[in-house]
Amino acid sequence: MSSSWFCRLGRVGVLAGALVAGLCSTAVSQQVVGRPDETPQQRDARMKWWREARFGMFVHWGVYSVPGGIYNGKEIPGIGEWIMNRAKIPVVEYKAYAKQFNPVRYDPDAWVRLAKEAGMKYIVITSKHHDGFALFDSKVTDWDVVDATPYGKDLLKPLAEACAKHGLVLGFYYSQAQDWNHPGGAAAGGHWDKAQDGSMDDYIRNIAAPQVKEILSNYGKLGVLWWDTPVDMTRERADMLLPLLQLQPQIITNDRLGGGYGGDLGTPEQHIPATGTPGRDWETCMTMNDTWGFKSTDHKWKSTQTLIRNLCDIASKGGNYLLNVGPTPLGEIPEPSVERLKEVGKWMKINGDSIYATTASPFSRLPWGRCTKKLTNSGATLYLHVFDWPKDGKLVVPGLRNKVQSARLLATDKKLKAKSGDDGVTIDVPAEPLDPIATVIVLEVKGKLDIEKVLPGQAADGTVTLPADLADIHGQAQVETIDGQSSIGWWTNAGDFVSWSFKVSKPGRFDVMATAATPAPSSKFEIVVGDQKLAAEVASTGGYQTFKTVTLGTLDLKKGSTELSVKPVRDGWQAINLRSIVLTPVK
């Protein structure tokens, strides 16, 4: 993978902003690859299975799993599959790793059964990553699993057979614009060895195009072709690959081919867009730890709670979740990944109806969790994913004006009482959640959805809590999930700001506290409420994932509707992750 390597410019500072903007763009105006005459009805039919699936497995596997992040006895910073590039390993030296790539424990049937147990509906595997190594028997190169390794067998054929056997859709990732081993392929992705010299046009013509033809011809019906890192992919180069899609006219492609072609879906990487990408199909791809390809030293595994809540969050915004595993050189999926997938599967077995074939939430925000929906002949079915269980036994669905036909717990089918009121619909719930990660309540409502926006207010003690996922974001910052909690990140532009609208019923003077994270020595900004401006600063917390709560000062709040903004100071701003602003009455 590499999108985050390019797109997090503010954190890694590796490419010019104009290049990054071009790589990360998923504008709806971009042309759908290779289908200029497709009607909306034909497109909907082609995308139907994918839109209903919501959950898939990404597999990053290759020779890079042999060093596992270690080169010459030292750990190489960054993601495992980029070790050749990051350590500038000579081509001849890197190719020697293939002699140790012998996945004798590879069990594709077990992989597919695990994905199915987790509730996943499709698998996308790296047929060839940036190191140029093919997991199939390519006829245009010897740099593949059949010719270069002691294993000597095609890895994709048995996986295709297992997917067909168990009813999962198979897709292939293919790195079309970066190849650090074949001459001409490294022009876009860094060049450090004369063995990489060559023409990129010749590389596309003689290696990439023939290999794409091979993977589209030899493995049966495929669901997805997942391009990656379109650096230097001109329209002319992309057009060498486009005609090959005719071999699989039903296939779905992503937005990373290049040449101005937008593909069928956007691919936010390692984060969940704050509001999804309205009007465009999208899929968040994400690792379970910090790496895509196997890295022996990476033990920073996300919790099951984070994975399940990510899935609920993504589905509530109309997207798919492509969750990665990075197998070892022996062909085993790491045990922490297996454990988490099985735990997710237990939740999905009970709650899958709230994910599969659902569409985005009709609510702009919910204070206690997420919502997905299915439209019915008489109205709609709303699936309420409750993360924060109400202590008073009353779950308020804010602003919902529709008549309620029924309410029940999805897991047990137990009916619940629901009552409409001024604040929306209030559901009487049990004292304790059925599942502390996400308990799902099914709410059947009548008629076209009618939802009034409700502003957050003060707690009984007068406190106002303004969390990241309730913020209005003005600019390119994003809400992302860190350790299971939302925060505003990717905030690299000092011109971006965030704001919250809320109601004040108990006016007065308030202490202003921020929970934030940053590795920068300091970051300066202003808290703005009406004509009041509070100069604020957050000192280094030690990293983007190390959050601390700091008191910024005091503000006076008047009764009624209020807006609070956090605006960077241009000369003193450094990127931060902001989890919340809390206003506490001064005693």
RODO-2510 file (C-alpha; in nm, 4 decimals, decimal comma):
residues 587
     n   res          X          Y          Z
     1     m     0,0000     0,0000     0,0000
     2     s     0,1067     0,3575    -0,0356
     3     s    -0,1760     0,6090    -0,0438
     4     s    -0,1208     0,7179     0,3164
     5     w     0,2512     0,7451     0,2393
     6     f     0,1622     1,0087    -0,0189
     7     c    -0,1487     1,1681     0,1302
     8     r    -0,0321     1,2438     0,4824
     9     l     0,1858     1,5262     0,3525
    10     g     0,1546     1,7252     0,6708
    11     r     0,2952     1,4387     0,8785
    12     v     0,5656     1,2946     0,6582
    13     g     0,6527     1,5822     0,4242
    14     v     0,7585     1,3725     0,1278
    15     l     0,5921     1,5184    -0,1783
    16     a     0,4809     1,8520    -0,3144
    17     g     0,1256     1,9504    -0,2301
    18     a     0,0135     1,9625    -0,5914
    19     l     0,1208     1,6029    -0,6487
    20     v    -0,0506     1,4885    -0,3322
    21     a    -0,3728     1,6626    -0,4278
    22     g    -0,3680     1,4848    -0,7608
    23     l    -0,3093     1,1450    -0,6032
    24     c    -0,5719     1,1779    -0,3332
    25     s    -0,8475     1,3285    -0,5453
    26     t    -1,1622     1,1214    -0,5747
    27     a    -1,3729     1,3824    -0,7515
    28     v    -1,7044     1,2591    -0,8824
    29     s    -1,6323     1,4389    -1,2097
    30     q    -1,3550     1,1932    -1,2957
    31     q    -1,4435     0,9478    -1,5700
    32     v    -1,5393     0,5958    -1,4650
    33     v    -1,2656     0,3736    -1,6037
    34     g    -1,3367     0,2180    -1,9407
    35     r    -1,7156     0,2566    -1,9348
    36     p    -1,8117     0,5844    -2,1031
    37     d    -2,1385     0,4402    -2,2357
    38     e    -2,2573     0,2625    -1,9217
    39     t    -2,6021     0,3752    -1,8064
    40     p    -2,6750     0,4472    -1,4379
    41     q    -2,8954     0,1367    -1,4301
    42     q    -2,6167    -0,0809    -1,5689
    43     r    -2,3717     0,0652    -1,3191
    44     d    -2,6096     0,0008    -1,0282
    45     a    -2,6482    -0,3613    -1,1394
    46     r    -2,2697    -0,4061    -1,1664
    47     m    -2,2082    -0,2468    -0,8244
    48     k    -2,4943    -0,4223    -0,6451
    49     w    -2,3001    -0,7095    -0,4836
    50     w    -2,0243    -0,4763    -0,3663
    51     r    -2,2634    -0,2228    -0,2142
    52     e    -2,4402    -0,5000    -0,0243
    53     a    -2,1188    -0,6688     0,0947
    54     r    -1,9889    -0,3827     0,3135
    55     f    -1,6998    -0,5907     0,4544
    56     g    -1,3991    -0,7503     0,2839
    57     m    -1,0504    -0,8854     0,3504
    58     f    -0,7367    -0,7253     0,2083
    59     v    -0,4291    -0,9509     0,1835
    60     h    -0,0771    -0,8062     0,1465
    61     w     0,1662    -1,0889     0,0820
    62     g     0,4951    -1,1275    -0,0949
    63     v     0,8734    -1,1615    -0,0662
    64     y     0,8831    -0,8620     0,1707
    65     s     0,7410    -1,0942     0,4380
    66     v     1,0794    -1,2715     0,4502
    67     p     1,2813    -0,9811     0,5969
    68     g     0,9701    -0,8863     0,7951
    69     g     1,0902    -0,5302     0,8476
    70     i     1,4513    -0,6211     0,9411
    71     y     1,7499    -0,5477     0,7144
    72     n     2,1139    -0,6055     0,8123
    73     g     2,0048    -0,6671     1,1687
    74     k     1,8193    -0,3362     1,2013
    75     e     1,4509    -0,2558     1,2017
    76     i     1,3616    -0,0407     0,9028
    77     p     1,1065     0,2308     0,9859
    78     g     0,7734     0,2244     0,8083
    79     i     0,5427    -0,0378     0,6683
    80     g     0,6738    -0,3867     0,5989
    81     e     0,6049    -0,4092     0,2252
    82     w     0,8105    -0,0938     0,1605
    83     i     1,1330    -0,2315     0,3083
    84     m     1,3098    -0,2554    -0,0282
    85     n     1,2434     0,1117    -0,0965
    86     r     1,3017     0,2418     0,2564
    87     a     1,6297     0,0541     0,3021
    88     k     1,7358     0,1058    -0,0631
    89     i     1,8130    -0,2636    -0,0962
    90     p     1,9898    -0,3434    -0,4261
    91     v     1,7830    -0,5438    -0,6731
    92     v     2,0109    -0,8473    -0,6768
    93     e     2,0220    -0,8556    -0,2958
    94     y     1,6440    -0,8226    -0,2596
    95     k     1,5796    -1,0979    -0,5119
    96     a     1,7770    -1,3364    -0,2923
    97     y     1,4971    -1,3195    -0,0354
    98     a     1,2800    -1,5185    -0,2756
    99     k     1,4891    -1,8278    -0,1984
   100     q     1,3499    -1,8085     0,1577
   101     f     0,9901    -1,7561     0,0508
   102     n     0,8458    -2,1054     0,0920
   103     p     0,4844    -2,0858     0,2202
   104     v     0,4436    -2,4542     0,2984
   105     r     0,1734    -2,3732     0,5572
   106     y    -0,0391    -2,1811     0,3079
   107     d    -0,3968    -2,3069     0,3323
   108     p    -0,6164    -2,0955     0,1022
   109     d    -0,9283    -2,2860     0,2060
   110     a    -0,8599    -2,1932     0,5695
   111     w    -0,8030    -1,8289     0,4709
   112     v    -1,1376    -1,8134     0,2934
   113     r    -1,3168    -1,9908     0,5751
   114     l    -1,1676    -1,7400     0,8212
   115     a    -1,2841    -1,4456     0,6083
   116     k    -1,6296    -1,5984     0,5850
   117     e    -1,6402    -1,6618     0,9603
   118     a    -1,5512    -1,2959     1,0156
   119     g    -1,8521    -1,1937     0,8082
   120     m    -1,6493    -1,0793     0,5093
   121     k    -1,7991    -1,1127     0,1622
   122     y    -1,4930    -1,0627    -0,0598
   123     i    -1,1137    -1,0900    -0,0646
   124     v    -0,8641    -0,8677    -0,2467
   125     i    -0,5057    -0,9998    -0,2607
   126     t    -0,1843    -0,8417    -0,3891
   127     s    -0,1198    -1,0283    -0,7129
   128     k     0,1884    -0,8050    -0,7484
   129     h     0,3037    -0,5310    -0,5132
   130     h     0,5651    -0,2561    -0,5578
   131     d     0,8566    -0,4978    -0,5313
   132     g     0,7389    -0,6434    -0,8637
   133     f     0,7070    -0,9981    -0,7285
   134     a     0,4083    -1,1862    -0,8716
   135     l     0,2137    -1,4403    -0,6669
   136     f     0,1211    -1,6156    -0,9920
   137     d     0,3016    -1,7878    -1,2800
   138     s     0,3716    -1,4932    -1,5085
   139     k     0,4962    -1,5702    -1,8578
   140     v     0,6644    -1,2295    -1,9052
   141     t     0,9083    -1,2537    -1,6135
   142     d     1,0862    -1,5021    -1,3886
   143     w     1,0326    -1,2743    -1,0862
   144     d     0,7346    -1,4720    -0,9627
   145     v     0,6484    -1,7405    -0,7081
   146     v     0,6755    -2,0281    -0,9575
   147     d     1,0167    -1,9424    -1,1022
   148     a     1,1952    -1,7622    -0,8176
   149     t     1,1023    -1,9563    -0,5033
   150     p     1,1424    -2,3106    -0,3705
   151     y     0,7625    -2,3258    -0,3358
   152     g     0,7247    -2,3249    -0,7134
   153     k     0,3434    -2,3126    -0,7298
   154     d     0,0871    -2,0502    -0,8246
   155     l    -0,0640    -1,8997    -0,5074
   156     l    -0,3694    -1,7411    -0,6676
   157     k    -0,5289    -2,0445    -0,8355
   158     p    -0,6110    -2,2335    -0,5139
   159     l    -0,7365    -1,9130    -0,3557
   160     a    -0,9691    -1,8568    -0,6517
   161     e    -1,0943    -2,2148    -0,6157
   162     a    -1,1531    -2,1701    -0,2403
   163     c    -1,3438    -1,8445    -0,2937
   164     a    -1,5667    -2,0129    -0,5524
   165     k    -1,6234    -2,3076    -0,3164
   166     h    -1,7261    -2,0914    -0,0199
   167     g    -1,9136    -1,8198    -0,2082
   168     l    -1,6776    -1,5250    -0,1597
   169     v    -1,5923    -1,2803    -0,4375
   170     l    -1,2230    -1,2613    -0,5319
   171     g    -1,0396    -0,9490    -0,6391
   172     f    -0,6789    -0,8732    -0,7302
   173     y    -0,4615    -0,5796    -0,6282
   174     y    -0,2038    -0,4866    -0,8929
   175     s     0,0687    -0,2216    -0,8625
   176     q     0,0752    -0,0844    -1,2151
   177     a     0,2986     0,2211    -1,1687
   178     q     0,5635     0,1073    -0,9221
   179     d     0,7917    -0,1911    -0,9660
   180     w     1,1306    -0,1714    -0,7973
   181     n     1,2744    -0,4817    -0,9668
   182     h     1,1816    -0,4589    -1,3359
   183     p     1,3693    -0,2002    -1,5469
   184     g     1,1652     0,1172    -1,5889
   185     g     0,9212     0,0337    -1,3129
   186     a     1,1034     0,2247    -1,0403
   187     a     1,0965     0,5594    -1,2187
   188     a     0,7861     0,6651    -1,0277
   189     g     0,8554     0,5106    -0,6899
   190     g     1,2155     0,6031    -0,6248
   191     h     1,5320     0,4932    -0,8020
   192     w     1,8508     0,3809    -0,6274
   193     d     2,0019     0,0992    -0,8379
   194     k     2,1219     0,1016    -1,2000
   195     a     1,9423    -0,2294    -1,2450
   196     q     1,6207    -0,0272    -1,2246
   197     d     1,7126     0,1895    -1,5253
   198     g     1,4709     0,1821    -1,8133
   199     s     1,1663     0,3316    -1,9797
   200     m     0,8416     0,3436    -1,7855
   201     d     0,6494     0,3260    -2,1132
   202     d     0,8334     0,0047    -2,2032
   203     y     0,7666    -0,1299    -1,8527
   204     i     0,3915    -0,0671    -1,8822
   205     r     0,3856    -0,2140    -2,2331
   206     n     0,6007    -0,5235    -2,1680
   207     i     0,5378    -0,6125    -1,8014
   208     a     0,2330    -0,4420    -1,6515
   209     a    -0,0104    -0,4770    -1,9408
   210     p     0,0722    -0,8449    -2,0115
   211     q     0,0500    -0,9299    -1,6406
   212     v    -0,2863    -0,7580    -1,6009
   213     k    -0,4036    -0,9609    -1,9003
   214     e    -0,2789    -1,2760    -1,7237
   215     i    -0,4618    -1,2106    -1,3974
   216     l    -0,7820    -1,1165    -1,5817
   217     s    -0,7653    -1,4282    -1,7999
   218     n    -0,6522    -1,7180    -1,5825
   219     y    -0,8488    -1,7128    -1,2554
   220     g    -1,2150    -1,7151    -1,3476
   221     k    -1,4660    -1,4407    -1,2795
   222     l    -1,3249    -1,1625    -1,0625
   223     g    -1,5054    -0,8956    -0,8653
   224     v    -1,2407    -0,6253    -0,8187
   225     l    -0,9234    -0,4945    -0,9840
   226     w    -0,7486    -0,2763    -0,7257
   227     w    -0,4858    -0,0458    -0,8801
   228     d    -0,2321     0,1375    -0,6621
   229     t    -0,0142     0,4528    -0,6539
   230     p    -0,0669     0,6190    -0,9933
   231     v     0,2566     0,8185    -0,9858
   232     d     0,3511     0,9370    -1,3367
   233     m     0,0564     0,7465    -1,4832
   234     t    -0,0320     0,9639    -1,7787
   235     r    -0,3506     0,9085    -1,9741
   236     e    -0,1435     0,7462    -2,2485
   237     r     0,0022     0,4947    -2,0033
   238     a    -0,3357     0,4261    -1,8436
   239     d    -0,4790     0,3701    -2,1899
   240     m    -0,2404     0,0775    -2,2391
   241     l    -0,4236    -0,0986    -1,9545
   242     l    -0,7841     0,0073    -2,0075
   243     p    -0,8728    -0,2209    -2,3004
   244     l    -0,7900    -0,5223    -2,0822
   245     l    -1,0990    -0,4568    -1,8690
   246     q    -1,3050    -0,5934    -2,1574
   247     l    -1,1828    -0,9372    -2,0471
   248     q    -1,3930    -0,8983    -1,7296
   249     p    -1,6720    -0,6510    -1,8168
   250     q    -1,8359    -0,6894    -1,4746
   251     i    -1,5232    -0,6014    -1,2769
   252     i    -1,5135    -0,3091    -1,0315
   253     t    -1,2069    -0,0833    -1,0297
   254     n    -1,0857     0,1762    -0,7806
   255     d    -0,9587     0,5331    -0,8225
   256     r    -0,5843     0,4636    -0,8345
   257     l    -0,5206     0,3867    -1,2011
   258     g    -0,4229     0,7430    -1,2863
   259     g    -0,4496     0,9298    -1,6127
   260     g    -0,7532     1,1191    -1,4849
   261     y    -0,9690     0,8074    -1,4615
   262     g    -1,1719     0,8013    -1,1421
   263     g    -1,2728     0,4368    -1,1302
   264     d    -1,5830     0,3042    -0,9596
   265     l    -1,4925     0,3845    -0,6003
   266     g    -1,2826     0,6077    -0,3790
   267     t    -1,0233     0,4549    -0,1469
   268     p    -0,9574     0,6506     0,1733
   269     e    -0,6672     0,4752     0,3419
   270     q    -0,6253     0,4225     0,7153
   271     h    -0,9028     0,6685     0,8015
   272     i    -1,2794     0,7050     0,7878
   273     p    -1,4053     1,0222     0,6156
   274     a    -1,6091     1,2400     0,8504
   275     t    -1,9196     1,2267     0,6305
   276     g    -1,8233     0,9509     0,3887
   277     t    -1,8027     1,0643     0,0263
   278     p    -2,1622     1,1521    -0,0670
   279     g    -2,2503     1,0754    -0,4261
   280     r    -1,9613     0,8330    -0,4709
   281     d    -1,9007     0,4699    -0,3767
   282     w    -1,6073     0,4385    -0,1359
   283     e    -1,4110     0,1882     0,0670
   284     t    -1,1847     0,2486     0,3643
   285     c    -0,8847     0,0148     0,3563
   286     m    -0,7160    -0,0276     0,6918
   287     t    -0,4568    -0,2363     0,8721
   288     m    -0,5136    -0,4250     1,1973
   289     n    -0,1770    -0,3101     1,3311
   290     d     0,0420    -0,0429     1,1660
   291     t     0,1663    -0,2358     0,8629
   292     w     0,0154    -0,3928     0,5514
   293     g     0,2824    -0,6502     0,4724
   294     f     0,4091    -0,8738     0,7539
   295     k     0,6474    -0,6985     0,9947
   296     s     0,7769    -0,9087     1,2810
   297     t     0,8183    -0,6154     1,5225
   298     d     0,4752    -0,4564     1,4776
   299     h     0,2545    -0,5579     1,7706
   300     k     0,0301    -0,2494     1,7822
   301     w    -0,2932    -0,4377     1,7193
   302     k    -0,6259    -0,2589     1,7127
   303     s    -0,8801    -0,3913     1,9598
   304     t    -1,1859    -0,5872     1,8546
   305     q    -1,3939    -0,2945     1,9780
   306     t    -1,2140    -0,0589     1,7422
   307     l    -1,2593    -0,2935     1,4452
   308     i    -1,6310    -0,3484     1,5064
   309     r    -1,7008     0,0179     1,5695
   310     n    -1,5032     0,1088     1,2587
   311     l    -1,7243    -0,1267     1,0586
   312     c    -2,0396     0,0293     1,2041
   313     d    -1,9044     0,3796     1,1426
   314     i    -1,8128     0,3066     0,7810
   315     a    -2,1437     0,1376     0,7017
   316     s    -2,3275     0,4301     0,8627
   317     k    -2,1583     0,6586     0,6106
   318     g    -2,2362     0,4368     0,3115
   319     g    -1,8917     0,2817     0,2659
   320     n    -1,7197    -0,0570     0,2720
   321     y    -1,4482    -0,1751     0,5124
   322     l    -1,1516    -0,3558     0,3536
   323     l    -0,9579    -0,4904     0,6522
   324     n    -0,6033    -0,6146     0,5964
   325     v    -0,4047    -0,9212     0,6969
   326     g    -0,0332    -0,9649     0,6278
   327     p     0,0638    -1,3337     0,6123
   328     t     0,4086    -1,4649     0,7097
   329     p     0,6549    -1,6139     0,4577
   330     l     0,5293    -1,9566     0,5645
   331     g     0,1773    -1,8613     0,4557
   332     e     0,0179    -1,8148     0,7959
   333     i    -0,2099    -1,5268     0,8896
   334     p    -0,0713    -1,3884     1,2196
   335     e    -0,2591    -1,5206     1,5216
   336     p    -0,3591    -1,1743     1,6547
   337     s    -0,5357    -1,1144     1,3211
   338     v    -0,7065    -1,4534     1,3392
   339     e    -0,8253    -1,3895     1,6945
   340     r    -0,9716    -1,0507     1,6080
   341     l    -1,1410    -1,1705     1,2901
   342     k    -1,3113    -1,4517     1,4815
   343     e    -1,4294    -1,2048     1,7470
   344     v    -1,5641    -0,9709     1,4813
   345     g    -1,7337    -1,2719     1,3252
   346     k    -1,9179    -1,3514     1,6495
   347     w    -2,0613    -0,9992     1,6489
   348     m    -2,1469    -1,0162     1,2783
   349     k    -2,3250    -1,3499     1,3156
   350     i    -2,5721    -1,1782     1,5492
   351     n    -2,5747    -0,8287     1,4003
   352     g    -2,4918    -0,8765     1,0325
   353     d    -2,8373    -0,7610     0,9198
   354     s    -2,7451    -0,4146     1,0477
   355     i    -2,4448    -0,4017     0,8114
   356     y    -2,5180    -0,5983     0,4933
   357     a    -2,7192    -0,4247     0,2193
   358     t    -2,7676    -0,1158     0,4342
   359     t    -2,7290     0,2452     0,3276
   360     a    -2,5982     0,5543     0,5028
   361     s    -2,7496     0,7007     0,8161
   362     p    -3,0190     0,9671     0,7697
   363     f    -2,8855     1,1476     1,0786
   364     s    -2,6028     1,3995     1,0513
   365     r    -2,4843     1,3041     1,4009
   366     l    -2,5814     1,0788     1,6882
   367     p    -2,4484     1,1278     2,0423
   368     w    -2,4429     0,7590     2,1382
   369     g    -2,3317     0,5685     1,8274
   370     r    -2,4159     0,5094     1,4626
   371     c    -2,7140     0,4243     1,2424
   372     t    -2,7626     0,2350     0,9170
   373     k    -3,0872     0,2004     0,7274
   374     k    -3,2883    -0,0025     0,4788
   375     l    -3,5842     0,1516     0,2998
   376     t    -3,9089    -0,0481     0,3011
   377     n    -4,2379    -0,0229     0,1138
   378     s    -4,4009     0,1488     0,4109
   379     g    -4,1072     0,3497     0,5439
   380     a    -3,7651     0,2526     0,6746
   381     t    -3,5793     0,0152     0,9041
   382     l    -3,3230     0,1978     1,1182
   383     y    -3,0437    -0,0031     1,2825
   384     l    -2,9183     0,1865     1,5873
   385     h    -2,5645     0,0831     1,6845
   386     v    -2,5368     0,1958     2,0455
   387     f    -2,1765     0,2443     2,1619
   388     d    -2,2530     0,4502     2,4741
   389     w    -2,5400     0,2869     2,6621
   390     p    -2,7747     0,5357     2,8368
   391     k    -2,7446     0,5183     3,2146
   392     d    -3,1052     0,6271     3,2671
   393     g    -3,2514     0,3557     3,0422
   394     k    -3,3739     0,6099     2,7860
   395     l    -3,2200     0,6108     2,4377
   396     v    -3,3152     0,9289     2,2532
   397     v    -3,3101     0,9250     1,8728
   398     p    -3,2777     1,3014     1,8219
   399     g    -3,5031     1,4815     1,5762
   400     l    -3,6864     1,1746     1,4437
   401     r    -4,0448     1,2771     1,3563
   402     n    -4,1691     0,9592     1,1885
   403     k    -4,4325     0,7383     1,3457
   404     v    -4,2693     0,4346     1,5085
   405     q    -4,4132     0,0985     1,4093
   406     s    -4,1876    -0,1151     1,6300
   407     a    -3,8631    -0,1254     1,8257
   408     r    -3,6668    -0,4353     1,9228
   409     l    -3,3251    -0,5666     2,0155
   410     l    -3,1670    -0,7273     1,7104
   411     a    -2,9834    -0,9958     1,9083
   412     t    -3,2855    -1,1330     2,0989
   413     d    -3,5830    -0,9914     1,9075
   414     k    -3,7148    -0,8555     2,2390
   415     k    -3,9636    -0,5747     2,1820
   416     l    -3,8968    -0,2331     2,3333
   417     k    -4,1247     0,0604     2,4106
   418     a    -4,0737     0,3710     2,1963
   419     k    -4,2400     0,7106     2,2368
   420     s    -4,2305     1,0233     2,0199
   421     g    -4,1693     1,3606     2,1839
   422     d    -4,0296     1,7091     2,1299
   423     d    -3,6699     1,5823     2,1237
   424     g    -3,7400     1,2923     1,8882
   425     v    -3,8089     0,9270     1,9704
   426     t    -3,7261     0,7872     2,3137
   427     i    -3,6742     0,4116     2,3479
   428     d    -3,6904     0,2353     2,6851
   429     v    -3,3868     0,0057     2,6957
   430     p    -3,2580    -0,2520     2,9491
   431     a    -3,0305    -0,1376     3,2293
   432     e    -2,7261    -0,2987     3,0653
   433     p    -2,6268    -0,3366     2,6990
   434     l    -2,6364    -0,6819     2,5417
   435     d    -2,2962    -0,6107     2,3892
   436     p    -2,0643    -0,3450     2,5384
   437     i    -1,9030    -0,2865     2,1988
   438     a    -2,2216    -0,2209     2,0022
   439     t    -2,5750    -0,3272     2,0903
   440     v    -2,8095    -0,2951     1,7921
   441     i    -3,1688    -0,1770     1,8202
   442     v    -3,4007    -0,2157     1,5211
   443     l    -3,6465     0,0692     1,4755
   444     e    -3,9212     0,0370     1,2142
   445     v    -4,0715     0,3713     1,1134
   446     k    -4,3524     0,4673     0,8773
   447     g    -4,3388     0,7032     0,5803
   448     k    -4,0628     0,9090     0,4231
   449     l    -3,7920     0,9857     0,6746
   450     d    -3,8510     1,3147     0,8551
   451     i    -3,5591     1,4211     1,0738
   452     e    -3,5087     1,7603     1,2346
   453     k    -3,1549     1,8626     1,3244
   454     v    -3,1149     1,8807     1,7026
   455     l    -2,8294     2,0760     1,8554
   456     p    -2,6378     1,9329     2,1528
   457     g    -2,6942     2,1027     2,4875
   458     q    -2,5677     2,1156     2,8434
   459     a    -2,5518     1,8293     3,0882
   460     a    -2,7335     1,8547     3,4195
   461     d    -2,4226     2,0035     3,5845
   462     g    -2,3948     2,2676     3,3103
   463     t    -2,1051     2,1047     3,1267
   464     v    -2,0971     2,1243     2,7467
   465     t    -1,9059     1,8450     2,5696
   466     l    -1,8154     1,9011     2,2056
   467     p    -1,6668     1,5759     2,0644
   468     a    -1,4862     1,5380     1,7347
   469     d    -1,7619     1,3457     1,5597
   470     l    -2,0146     1,6262     1,6247
   471     a    -1,7937     1,8971     1,4697
   472     d    -1,8576     2,0810     1,1458
   473     i    -1,5310     2,0652     0,9515
   474     h    -1,4435     2,3559     0,7260
   475     g    -1,1644     2,2383     0,4953
   476     q    -0,9796     1,9124     0,4396
   477     a    -0,9352     1,7916     0,7987
   478     q    -1,0927     1,4533     0,8717
   479     v    -1,2516     1,2721     1,1616
   480     e    -1,0602     0,9493     1,2222
   481     t    -1,0709     0,6786     1,4845
   482     i    -0,7744     0,6319     1,7204
   483     d    -0,7942     0,3670     1,9929
   484     g    -1,1673     0,3398     1,9377
   485     q    -1,2356     0,7105     1,9841
   486     s    -1,2972     0,9789     1,7248
   487     s    -1,0609     1,2705     1,6747
   488     i    -1,0143     1,5421     1,4164
   489     g    -0,6892     1,4764     1,2310
   490     w    -0,5142     1,5299     0,8988
   491     w    -0,5340     1,8945     1,0072
   492     t    -0,2291     2,0179     0,8211
   493     n    -0,3749     2,3329     0,6636
   494     a    -0,3854     2,6422     0,8856
   495     g    -0,6756     2,7661     0,6738
   496     d    -0,9002     2,4815     0,7937
   497     f    -1,1113     2,5245     1,1058
   498     v    -1,3772     2,3335     1,2974
   499     s    -1,6913     2,4492     1,4736
   500     w    -1,9777     2,3238     1,6884
   501     s    -2,3308     2,4606     1,7228
   502     f    -2,5009     2,3967     2,0578
   503     k    -2,7633     2,5296     2,2986
   504     v    -2,6865     2,7033     2,6265
   505     s    -2,9619     2,6827     2,8889
   506     k    -2,7407     2,7731     3,1874
   507     p    -2,5272     3,0753     3,0901
   508     g    -2,2178     3,1928     3,2738
   509     r    -1,8390     3,1710     3,2753
   510     f    -1,6790     2,8436     3,1640
   511     d    -1,3357     2,6849     3,1756
   512     v    -1,2348     2,5668     2,8278
   513     m    -1,0467     2,2371     2,8049
   514     a    -0,9153     2,0561     2,4984
   515     t    -0,8148     1,6925     2,4662
   516     a    -0,5536     1,6849     2,1913
   517     a    -0,2390     1,5143     2,0635
   518     t     0,0611     1,6466     1,8714
   519     p     0,4330     1,5709     1,8359
   520     a     0,5063     1,9387     1,7590
   521     p     0,6736     2,1539     2,0283
   522     s     0,3573     2,3651     2,0326
   523     s     0,0531     2,4500     1,8253
   524     k    -0,1325     2,7812     1,8535
   525     f    -0,4963     2,8489     1,7739
   526     e    -0,7964     3,0554     1,8843
   527     i    -1,1240     2,9542     2,0456
   528     v    -1,3891     3,1861     1,9019
   529     v    -1,7396     3,2383     2,0423
   530     g    -1,9192     3,5400     1,8986
   531     d    -1,6892     3,8409     1,9467
   532     q    -1,4785     3,6591     2,2075
   533     k    -1,1397     3,5204     2,1084
   534     l    -0,9405     3,3034     2,3454
   535     a    -0,5732     3,2601     2,2545
   536     a    -0,4859     2,8942     2,3043
   537     e    -0,1850     2,6651     2,2763
   538     v    -0,1184     2,2926     2,3053
   539     a     0,2351     2,1786     2,3829
   540     s     0,3806     1,8492     2,2609
   541     t     0,2041     1,5435     2,3978
   542     g     0,4631     1,3081     2,2519
   543     g     0,2821     1,1995     1,9374
   544     y    -0,0352     1,2058     1,7308
   545     q    -0,1846     0,9165     1,9276
   546     t    -0,0885     1,0396     2,2755
   547     f    -0,3773     1,2516     2,4007
   548     k    -0,3675     1,4941     2,6939
   549     t    -0,6310     1,7277     2,8347
   550     v    -0,5203     2,0884     2,8792
   551     t    -0,7027     2,3928     3,0190
   552     l    -0,6990     2,6777     2,7681
   553     g    -0,8712     2,9590     2,9611
   554     t    -1,2238     3,0870     3,0212
   555     l    -1,5142     3,2148     2,8113
   556     d    -1,8538     3,3676     2,8834
   557     l    -2,1551     3,1923     2,7284
   558     k    -2,4943     3,3559     2,6820
   559     k    -2,8245     3,1717     2,6842
   560     g    -2,9492     3,0355     2,3502
   561     s    -2,7965     2,8934     2,0339
   562     t    -2,4182     2,9280     2,0313
   563     e    -2,1323     2,8452     1,7951
   564     l    -1,7765     2,7749     1,9050
   565     s    -1,4907     2,7576     1,6524
   566     v    -1,1318     2,6375     1,6763
   567     k    -0,9232     2,8402     1,4294
   568     p    -0,5476     2,7935     1,3736
   569     v    -0,3076     3,0864     1,4162
   570     r    -0,1211     3,0842     1,0866
   571     d     0,2222     3,1734     1,2237
   572     g     0,2029     2,9302     1,5150
   573     w    -0,0073     2,6393     1,3924
   574     q     0,1213     2,2839     1,3823
   575     a    -0,0971     1,9833     1,3014
   576     i    -0,2868     1,8347     1,5957
   577     n    -0,5393     1,5618     1,6572
   578     l    -0,8332     1,7089     1,8503
   579     r    -1,0600     1,4692     2,0383
   580     s    -1,2906     1,7172     2,2126
   581     i    -1,3552     2,0602     2,3608
   582     v    -1,5242     2,0599     2,7015
   583     l    -1,6778     2,3678     2,8665
   584     t    -1,7128     2,3413     3,2445
   585     p    -1,8923     2,6025     3,4607
   586     v    -1,6510     2,8034     3,6744
   587     k    -1,7331     2,7461     4,0401
***
